[in-house]
């Protein structure tokens, strides 16, 4: 009888300890989540900002030639937030696992949000941005190296 009581008390103490630990973690979770969110959404000072790539090669394009996206050229026209901020950004700042789909672009997502043949260039309001349906403007065939050289 004495041994059973000991085990019951031990189990109760352990269970209470686990419960207290879970409650403490639950209390810290909102603060931690708020800290994590603040870290993600806090603006980065220019001195701390990582250097953006000059170009980005998009090679998950099905049977079409890859696209070399002129990131620096677009960066001179628009702020980073224009494409990479907001709840549902046009382009997350991480490599795509699936690549881009032309159907999405034609629906006004990603590149198609500006490259619709209707939007004006930031530098010349009278000139329209070419439509994403002009395939070879972006999908340029890569010259193959001459194996004889």
C-alpha positions in Angstrom: 0.0 0.0 0.0 2.8 2.4 0.9 4.6 1.7 -2.4 1.4 2.4 -4.4 0.9 5.7 -2.7 4.5 6.6 -3.4 4.0 6.0 -7.1 0.7 7.8 -7.2 2.3 10.9 -5.6 5.3 10.6 -7.9 3.1 10.5 -11.0 1.0 13.4 -9.7 4.2 15.5 -9.1 5.5 14.6 -12.6 2.2 15.4 -14.2 2.0 18.7 -12.4 5.5 19.6 -13.4 4.7 18.9 -17.1 1.5 21.0 -16.8 3.4 23.9 -15.3 6.1 23.6 -18.0 3.5 23.6 -20.8 1.7 26.6 -19.2 5.0 28.5 -19.0 5.7 27.7 -22.6 2.2 28.8 -23.6 2.6 32.1 -21.8 6.0 32.7 -23.6 4.6 31.6 -27.0 2.7 34.8 -27.8 5.6 37.0 -26.8 8.0 34.8 -28.8 5.6 34.9 -31.8 5.4 38.6 -31.5 9.2 38.8 -31.3 9.5 36.5 -34.4 6.9 38.6 -36.3 8.7 41.8 -35.4 12.0 40.4 -36.6 10.4 39.4 -39.9 8.5 42.6 -40.5 11.0 45.1 -39.1 12.6 47.3 -41.8 16.2 46.5 -42.4 18.6 49.5 -42.2 20.4 50.1 -45.5 23.8 49.3 -43.9 22.5 45.9 -42.7 20.6 45.0 -45.9 22.0 42.0 -47.8 23.2 42.8 -51.3 20.6 41.8 -53.9 21.8 39.7 -56.8 22.4 41.5 -60.2 20.5 38.7 -62.0 18.5 35.7 -61.0 18.4 32.6 -63.2 15.0 31.0 -63.4 15.6 27.5 -64.8 12.4 25.7 -63.7 10.6 26.7 -66.9 9.5 23.4 -68.5 10.6 23.0 -72.1 11.4 26.7 -72.6 14.9 28.2 -72.4 15.7 29.5 -68.9 15.1 33.2 -68.0 17.7 35.5 -66.7 15.8 38.0 -64.6 17.5 41.4 -64.4 17.0 41.9 -60.7 19.2 45.0 -60.3 17.5 46.8 -63.2 14.1 46.2 -61.6 15.6 47.2 -58.2 16.5 50.6 -59.6 12.8 51.2 -60.7 11.1 49.8 -57.6 11.7 49.5 -53.9 12.2 46.0 -52.4 8.8 46.2 -50.7 7.0 46.6 -54.0 7.7 43.0 -54.9 8.8 41.3 -51.6 6.6 42.7 -48.9 3.0 42.4 -47.9 1.0 39.5 -46.6 1.0 37.7 -50.0 4.2 39.0 -51.8 4.6 38.8 -55.6 7.9 37.1 -55.0 8.9 35.5 -51.7 12.6 36.0 -50.9 13.4 32.3 -51.3 14.0 30.0 -54.3 10.8 28.5 -55.7 10.4 24.8 -55.3 8.1 24.5 -58.3 9.2 27.4 -60.6 6.9 29.9 -62.1 3.8 29.1 -64.2 2.8 31.0 -67.3 -0.9 30.5 -66.3 -0.2 32.5 -63.1 1.5 35.3 -65.0 -1.4 35.5 -67.4 -3.7 35.7 -64.4 -1.7 38.8 -63.1 0.4 37.0 -60.5 4.2 37.3 -60.2 5.8 39.0 -63.3 2.3 39.3 -64.8 1.2 41.8 -62.2 3.2 44.4 -64.1 4.0 42.6 -67.4 0.4 42.8 -68.7 0.8 45.0 -71.7 -1.3 47.6 -69.9 0.8 48.9 -67.0 3.0 52.0 -67.6 6.7 52.1 -67.1 7.8 54.0 -64.0 10.2 56.1 -66.1 7.8 56.8 -69.0 4.1 56.8 -68.2 3.2 56.8 -71.9 5.1 53.6 -72.6 3.5 50.3 -71.6 5.3 47.4 -70.0 5.5 44.4 -72.4 3.1 41.6 -71.7 4.3 38.3 -70.2 2.9 36.6 -73.2 5.8 37.8 -75.4 7.7 34.6 -74.5 11.1 35.2 -76.2 11.6 38.6 -74.5 12.5 36.6 -71.4 13.0 33.0 -72.6 16.2 33.6 -74.5 18.0 30.6 -75.9 21.4 30.2 -74.3 24.3 29.9 -76.7 26.0 26.5 -76.4 29.7 26.5 -75.9 31.7 25.2 -78.9 33.1 21.8 -77.9 36.0 22.3 -80.4 37.4 25.2 -78.4 
